[in-house]
């Protein structure tokens, strides 16, 4: 498997997903991914997508995250 950014080899690993909701930071650690050995770019595996594809309620407000851990 090759990195979509630089074309180098990727390896199984874990990463940390950080999302700024505007009110707080949401940090999800140890998200399974494929990580580039050259540039460090992470691509989420299916189980990683499940780890960050969640809805979080903070102070009565709901936040939904996509497969990349970004707020949608």
N, C-alpha and C positions, 0 to 999 in steps of 0.2 A: 504494500500500500504506500502511496506517495502523498506528500503534503500538497494541498491545493494552492498554497501560497507560494512556496519556493521549490517544490518538486523533490525535496529530500525525503528520506525514509522516515516513516512514523513508527512508533512503538506503543504498545499498550501501557497505560499509566493512569494517573489520577490528576485532577486539577482542582482549583478553587474557583467557583463562580461568584462574582461580586456584582450586585445590582443596586444602584442608587434609586430609591423610590421617590426621592425629593423630600421625604420626611425622615428616612433612615437608610442605612445600608443593610442589604440582605446578603449574607455570606453562606454559601453552601460548600462545605469542604469535602474532599475525597470523592469528587464526581468522576466516575469512570470515563475514560476518553482514550483517543489515540493522539499522542503528542509527537510533534516533529522534533527530530534530534538536532536539527540545525537552527530553526527560528523559534521553536517552542510553541508554535500555534497548536491549539487543542481542538480536536473535532470530537464531539460527543458520540458515544456509543448509545444503543437503544436504552440500556439501563441508566446511563447518564441523563438521557432525555427525561426519563421518568423521575429522576432525582430533582430536576429543576423545573419541570413542567407542572407547576403547582400553583394553587391560589392561596395567598397569605392574607390574613385579616389583621390589620394594625389599627388600633383605635377606631374600630368599626368601619374602616375603609378597606375594600378588597383590592388586592394587587394580583395580577396574573402574569406569569412568566412563560416565555416561549422556550423552545428546545435549546437555545443558546444561553439561557439564563437571563435574557434581557426582559425588562418590563414591557408588557404590551397593554 
